[in-house]
Amino acid sequence: MLQILCLALCGLLTCTRAEPGALLRLGMDILNHEVQSAMDESHILEKMAAEAGKKRPGVKPIKGLTDMKVKDVQLPVITLSFTPGAGIFQCVSTGMTITGKNFMGKSMEITVVLNITATNRILQDEETGLPIFKSEGCEVILVSVKTNLPSNMMPNVVKKFLDSTLHKVLPGLMCPAIDAVLVYVNKKWANMNAPMPIGQMGTVKYILTSVPSTTASYIQVDFSPVVQQQEGTTIPLANDREAPEFPEDYDEGSSQLLLSAAFLTAELALLQKSFDLDIQDTMVGELPPQTTKTLSGFIPEVAEAYPKPKPLVTQIRINKPPKVTMETGKSLLHLHGTLEMFAARRRRGKAPVSLFLLETHFNLEIQYSVRENRLQMATSLNRLLSLSRQTSSVGAFKEKKLTGFITDFLREAYIPAVNDVLRVGLPLPDLLNMNYNLAELDIVENALVMDLKLD
Ligand SMILES: *[C@@H]1O[C@H](CO)[C@@H](O)[C@H](O)[C@H]1NC(C)=O
């Protein structure tokens, strides 16, 4: 009794837990690259230098220094580290020269080296649902200060200036730089939850499951992707008993994307109808002619019913959503449906006559790759698992006799058609200008893992 209760409870719990269909781990490699490129794109320090040189109303002149200008801003060096539970700690080391005139009218230069530090907290924007970095606790740390003045000249003025004024002025000057850079980083998530098409059949949207989490070596973004048919019906992701996990053997600092088998299954459900196929060609690939004569080699009853050979017409109807399964190193696509063979009639307008209809289950092995930032699948026949006769106009026969014939048919005629359908590719999350084309793919338990590489 207690056991049943436990089972029921566990069942309930798994049902209510939102199962992420895709997980992204952002390591330092990608984050460094993104922040650096945002820094370059924003030209922020140059802008700040220009800003600092301007006379602004309401800003008190620095005591003892007039005509203040900022010049020679050094190329910033950015150092990032993870702050578990919060986000990224960012340190921008740079230097600059401040010029001005002292009260005696002499020109004076102060060269400062400084670190601007802040914590970029990763949050989920309430309005858009997108991840967003927000900076907190910006501080400016003076690393070194040098002037062109001999140390015995006006030491008091310089000292005062350095101790108080620079400390007061610099954060206002420098901290907006951190925010401005984050605007550029945040922009790179902006398309993430937009619907992306899967052929003409539907769309997928990568929606965040929760606020991204930060550990000592990565930021993890969990997605609950929404797979939707063209007319708007959402295809639910099957709740697998165990949530797929990242293997632990990736390099420190590297980034990965995991796509669960349940998610790929939901996406392929969109293509179910496209896997139906009618074939009426007599000559297909390496196959013997698709005629009643060839078929009668397997089922003699066909020869009795059709003494004169007739072309065959084959219909495959997939009647259950396709299912993707994965175990270490191997992924299969399971297809359940019917295979019906007809004898064509020569006279125009006459419907072909059904010979038999078989229920069938077969699976294809999937090879994954990435092309143009879409996940590509190419399949080959793995196994024909079952054939069972539902109807027959040529009398009873043993389905087993057809195994070879149907296997060859699937391999030569059907699988190429499936691969054509799969060529649409499955969209990958559009964020941080990620280039997935170089990713190394790995099939693990219930998931595909892409080890992401920078160009
Ligand atoms: C300034 O930043 C650099 C680079 O992160 C670091 O090595 C250095 O210790 C920092 N200096 C101070 C005074 O914080």
The ligand as a Tripos MOL2 file, in Angstrom:
@<TRIPOS>MOLECULE
LIG
   14    14     1     0     0
SMALL
NO_CHARGES

@<TRIPOS>ATOM
      1 C1         43.7710   44.7780  -11.3630 C.3       1 LIG1
      2 O1         43.3150   43.7400  -12.2530 O.3       1 LIG1
      3 C2         44.3260   42.8180  -12.6040 C.3       1 LIG1
      4 C3         43.6980   41.9030  -13.6160 C.3       1 LIG1
      5 O2         42.5320   41.3200  -13.1090 O.3       1 LIG1
      6 C4         44.8270   42.1020  -11.3700 C.3       1 LIG1
      7 O3         45.8330   41.2010  -11.7470 O.3       1 LIG1
      8 C5         45.3390   43.1060  -10.3570 C.3       1 LIG1
      9 O4         45.6940   42.4350   -9.1760 O.3       1 LIG1
     10 C6         44.2930   44.1540  -10.0600 C.3       1 LIG1
     11 N1         44.8890   45.1730   -9.1920 N.am      1 LIG1
     12 C7         44.2600   45.6360   -8.1220 C.2       1 LIG1
     13 C8         45.0250   46.6470   -7.3310 C.3       1 LIG1
     14 O5         43.1630   45.2790   -7.7820 O.2       1 LIG1
@<TRIPOS>BOND
     1     1     2 1
     2     1    10 1
     3     2     3 1
     4     3     4 1
     5     3     6 1
     6     4     5 1
     7     6     7 1
     8     6     8 1
     9     8     9 1
    10     8    10 1
    11    10    11 1
    12    11    12 1
    13    12    13 1
    14    12    14 2
@<TRIPOS>SUBSTRUCTURE
     1 LIG1         1 GROUP 0 **** ****
